[in-house]
Amino acid sequence: RSGKLTPSQVAKNIIAVLEDCDKSTPPLRAIVQWDQEQIMLMAEASTARYRNKCTLSYLDGIPVCLKEEFKVVPYHHRVGTVYLGTEPETEDATVAKKLREAGAIIIGVSNMHELGTGTTGCNPNRYHKIPRNPYKPNHFTGGSSSGSAAAVAAGLCPVAIGTDGGGSVRIPASFCGVVGLKGTFGRISSHGSLPLSYSTVSVGPICTSVADAAIVYSILAEPDPLYPYGLKQPKATLSDMCTPDLKGLKLGVDWTFFQACDAEVLSLCEKAVEHLKSLGASVVEVALPEMEEVRVAHVICILSEMRDFLQPDFNKHFEEMNLETRATLAVASQFTALDYIKANRQRTRSMRFLREIFTTVNCILTPAVASTAPRIYESDHLTGSSDLNFTVRSMRFVQLGNFTGIPGLVVPIGYSTAGLPISFQVMAKWWDEAILLRIGLKLEQFRYQTKKPSIYYDILA
């Protein structure tokens, strides 16, 4: 606003960085498609609006990227594959359209795990390659919104949009030490993203701070006539977000569930719970029933829906898919209609349990991910990576939100001795994102330092 800096200057810096970060060793591979002319056009329009004091929103002039799962003009809608999106897009996804209307500068589309089928972000194909964790470039970013988290952590943009069907916003945000919000199912329109799993996927922002996530959420969260799942939603608010304390809030913890994580993660997350208590909240022990059944049922639902949607691809493009994607879809083909029906009965049960739990507590606390980001091995660059034990473990704390549709927020709270980020998760009842953001702001105060990643670009310099 002061005019000391213009969106055009920032855009020029970003273009220089985008050229640089993929020439570096190893290449960052966060943004996989970008166009200098497009970036400058949006930046110049925003610069003119600032000059004339007629900005469109808080996001005017702010650089953002969107996961390649979304249609963004004029990029290829490849969804992490080599065979989709043969022609440039001519129509934006709803979130891309809303970001443009808010004046944001879309700097490109970000890397992702092929077809969203994994939680590492490992994608060895020729268009994508493996995105690097800015904190430790020889470690994974997490997936499937891998490039989105890497772009934010490395300073390319303060906002990225991802999708989350099994932790795909929250896992990479956790591994890369940034904030990730999975909205309530249907809260933010996913029209214009590839409908891989229609009952588990929510859209959400990955940002540098909770306040940024709140701003993006307030702009994107509303009904979209093109997306029927979110039509009946209550109005999104940020009420009480900035209260000075947490007095009167009841925070639910299932300690048996909470403790099933690495020792370093547990130690830090327990301290974060104590911090929230010190701000006046009370911690209530709750029992999350049938979590093993939830885990299995979520996997059956998401994989059955993906297998159904990708049936033509599996038959026609099998040879062009990564090995891991083929294996995952082959496993998915073993589920039966009976499995799917039983899994959805479990969903109804789990939603009923949660409704009861949320009459006694305002939210549920867990670690974000049970471990820190895993290493990248040489063979991963050639053949990809498939480690089902890791996949299951990485999804442990996030699946409940996907399976039942409740919202979840992950906030970085510190680092392992190896210097990798550790994060904390808060989940609330349906449509109550405001309370997540309120608690998230307090969790940020718990993190006494933010370490600079080893790959970091200062686009304001």
SVG drawing of the C-alpha trace seen along z (x, -y; Angstrom):
<svg xmlns="http://www.w3.org/2000/svg" viewBox="-28 -6 52 65">
<polyline fill="none" stroke="black" stroke-width="0.4" points="0.0,0.0 2.8,-2.4 4.1,-2.0 7.6,-1.0 7.2,2.2 5.0,3.2 3.5,6.5 5.4,6.1 8.7,6.0 7.8,9.0 6.7,10.9 10.1,10.1 11.9,11.5 9.7,14.6 10.5,15.2 14.2,14.9 13.8,17.4 11.7,19.9 14.5,19.9 17.1,20.4 15.5,23.0 15.3,25.7 18.9,25.1 20.1,25.6 21.6,28.9 19.3,30.7 16.4,28.9 13.6,27.9 10.8,29.0 8.1,27.2 6.5,25.4 6.2,27.6 4.5,25.2 4.8,21.4 4.7,18.7 6.5,15.4 4.1,13.4 1.1,14.6 2.7,13.8 3.7,10.3 0.2,9.5 -1.5,10.3 1.2,8.4 1.0,5.3 -2.8,5.2 -2.4,5.4 0.3,2.7 -2.2,0.4 -4.9,1.2 -2.6,0.3 -1.6,-2.9 -5.3,-3.8 -6.2,-2.7 -8.8,-0.2 -7.5,3.2 -9.8,6.2 -9.0,8.0 -6.3,8.8 -4.9,11.2 -4.4,8.6 -0.9,8.8 -0.1,11.8 1.7,14.7 -0.1,18.1 0.3,21.4 -2.2,24.3 -1.7,28.0 -1.6,29.5 -4.9,31.3 -6.7,28.0 -7.5,26.7 -5.6,23.4 -5.5,21.4 -3.3,21.7 -1.4,24.7 -1.7,28.4 -4.0,30.3 -1.6,33.2 -2.5,34.2 1.1,35.5 0.9,37.8 2.6,37.8 -0.6,38.7 -3.3,36.3 -3.6,32.6 -2.3,32.9 -3.8,29.5 -3.5,26.3 -6.6,25.6 -9.2,23.0 -11.3,22.9 -10.3,22.3 -11.3,24.4 -13.5,22.5 -10.6,21.8 -8.4,20.5 -11.2,18.2 -11.8,16.9 -8.1,16.3 -8.0,14.3 -11.1,12.3 -9.3,11.5 -6.4,10.1 -3.9,12.8 -0.9,13.5 -1.0,17.2 2.7,18.0 2.1,21.5 1.0,25.0 2.8,27.1 4.1,30.6 2.1,33.5 2.3,37.2 1.0,38.9 -2.9,38.9 -2.7,38.2 -2.0,41.9 0.7,41.5 1.9,39.5 5.6,39.1 5.4,36.8 7.7,39.1 7.0,38.7 9.9,39.8 8.2,39.2 9.8,36.8 7.4,33.9 7.6,33.8 10.6,35.4 10.9,35.5 10.2,32.2 12.7,31.5 12.0,30.7 13.4,27.2 14.6,28.1 16.5,31.1 16.8,31.5 17.5,35.3 14.2,35.8 10.6,36.0 8.2,33.2 5.2,35.5 2.3,35.8 0.2,35.6 0.2,31.7 4.0,31.9 5.0,29.0 2.5,26.7 4.1,27.2 7.7,27.0 6.8,23.7 5.5,22.1 8.3,23.4 11.0,22.2 9.5,18.7 8.3,18.8 4.8,17.8 3.0,17.4 -0.1,19.3 -0.6,22.5 -3.8,24.5 -3.9,28.3 -6.4,31.1 -6.7,33.5 -8.2,37.0 -5.9,38.8 -3.8,36.1 -2.6,34.6 -2.6,31.0 -1.7,31.8 1.1,34.3 3.3,32.1 2.5,29.0 3.8,30.9 6.9,32.3 7.8,28.8 7.1,26.9 4.2,24.7 0.5,24.3 -2.1,26.6 -5.9,26.4 -8.2,29.1 -11.6,27.5 -14.9,29.4 -15.9,31.7 -17.6,29.4 -16.6,26.1 -14.3,25.0 -15.4,25.9 -13.3,28.6 -15.1,28.0 -12.4,28.1 -10.1,30.5 -9.9,34.1 -12.6,35.9 -10.4,38.7 -12.3,39.6 -15.6,37.8 -16.4,38.6 -13.0,38.0 -11.4,35.0 -11.4,31.5 -9.7,28.4 -7.5,26.2 -4.7,23.7 -1.1,24.3 0.4,21.0 3.3,19.5 1.0,18.6 -2.3,19.2 -3.4,15.6 -2.7,16.2 -4.6,19.4 -7.6,17.6 -7.5,14.9 -7.4,17.4 -10.1,19.5 -12.4,16.5 -12.1,15.8 -12.5,19.3 -15.1,20.8 -18.5,20.4 -21.1,22.4 -20.5,22.9 -23.4,23.8 -21.1,26.0 -20.2,28.1 -23.3,29.6 -21.6,31.1 -21.1,27.6 -24.4,25.9 -26.0,26.2 -23.1,25.0 -23.4,22.4 -21.7,19.0 -17.9,19.2 -16.8,16.9 -13.6,16.1 -15.5,15.3 -13.5,15.1 -10.3,16.0 -8.2,13.3 -9.3,13.8 -6.4,13.3 -6.8,16.7 -8.5,20.0 -10.7,19.8 -13.7,22.0 -12.5,24.3 -12.5,28.0 -9.8,29.8 -10.3,33.6 -7.3,36.0 -7.4,39.8 -3.9,40.4 -3.6,44.0 -4.1,42.8 -2.1,39.6 1.0,41.5 1.5,43.8 4.2,41.7 8.0,41.2 9.4,40.2 10.6,36.7 7.2,36.0 5.4,37.1 7.6,35.1 7.0,31.8 3.3,32.4 2.7,33.1 4.4,29.8 2.1,28.1 -0.9,29.5 0.5,28.1 0.9,24.7 -2.8,24.6 -3.7,25.5 -1.7,22.6 -3.9,20.3 -7.0,21.4 -8.3,24.3 -9.1,27.6 -7.9,30.9 -10.5,33.6 -9.7,37.3 -11.9,38.8 -12.0,42.2 -12.0,42.2 -13.7,45.5 -12.9,48.0 -9.9,46.2 -8.5,49.4 -11.9,49.8 -11.8,46.2 -8.3,46.7 -9.4,49.7 -12.7,48.2 -11.1,44.9 -8.6,46.8 -11.5,48.9 -13.5,45.7 -10.7,43.6 -9.1,46.4 -12.4,47.8 -13.5,44.4 -10.1,43.7 -10.1,47.1 -13.6,46.5 -12.8,43.1 -9.4,44.2 -10.6,47.5 -10.3,46.2 -6.8,44.8 -5.7,48.1 -6.7,50.0 -5.4,47.5 -2.4,45.8 -1.1,48.5 2.4,48.5 2.7,44.7 1.8,44.8 4.5,44.8 5.0,48.3 3.6,47.2 0.4,45.9 -0.1,49.2 0.5,51.2 -1.9,49.1 -4.7,49.2 -4.1,53.0 -4.6,53.4 -7.7,51.2 -9.3,53.5 -9.4,56.3 -12.1,54.4 -15.7,55.6 -19.0,53.8 -19.6,55.4 -16.4,53.9 -17.4,50.5 -20.9,50.7 -19.5,51.9 -16.9,49.1 -19.7,46.6 -21.7,48.1 -18.6,47.6 -18.5,43.9 -22.1,43.4 -21.1,45.0 -17.9,42.9 -19.8,39.7 -22.3,40.5 -19.5,41.1 -17.9,37.8 -21.2,36.0 -21.4,37.3 -17.8,36.4 -18.3,32.9 -21.1,32.3 -18.4,32.7 -15.4,31.0 -14.7,28.2 -12.0,30.0 -9.7,33.0 -5.9,32.7 -3.3,35.1 0.2,34.9 0.0,34.0 2.1,37.0 3.6,39.8 7.1,39.1 9.3,36.5 9.9,36.5 11.6,39.7 14.8,39.8 15.0,39.9 17.1,42.9 18.9,43.0 16.5,45.7 13.5,43.5 14.6,41.2 14.4,44.1 11.6,46.3 9.7,44.3 9.1,45.3 6.5,47.7 6.5,48.2 3.1,49.2 4.2,49.2 5.2,45.6 2.0,44.7 -0.2,46.3 1.8,44.6 1.9,41.1 -1.9,41.2 -2.6,42.3 -3.8,39.0 -5.3,37.5 -7.6,40.2 -10.4,39.5 -10.9,36.0 -11.1,37.4 -13.4,40.2 -15.9,38.2 -15.5,34.8 -14.5,32.8 -11.9,30.0 -8.3,30.2 -5.5,27.7 -1.8,28.5 0.7,26.0 4.5,26.4 5.6,26.4 9.3,27.2 12.0,29.4 13.6,32.9 17.3,33.1 18.0,33.7 16.4,30.3 13.2,31.6 9.8,29.9 7.3,31.4 3.7,30.3 0.5,30.5 -3.1,31.1 -6.4,29.7 -9.7,31.1 -13.2,29.6 -16.8,30.4 -18.1,29.8 -18.1,26.2 -16.2,25.0 -12.9,23.9 -13.0,20.7 -12.1,22.5 -9.2,24.3 -7.7,20.9 -8.2,19.5 -6.2,22.4 -3.7,22.4 -2.8,18.8 -2.0,19.8 0.1,22.8 2.2,20.4 3.2,18.7 4.4,22.0 7.0,22.4 9.8,20.3 11.7,20.1 11.2,20.6 14.4,22.0 15.2,20.9 15.0,23.8 18.3,24.7 16.5,23.9 14.9,20.4 14.3,17.5 13.5,14.0 11.3,12.7 11.0,9.3 14.7,8.7"/>
</svg>
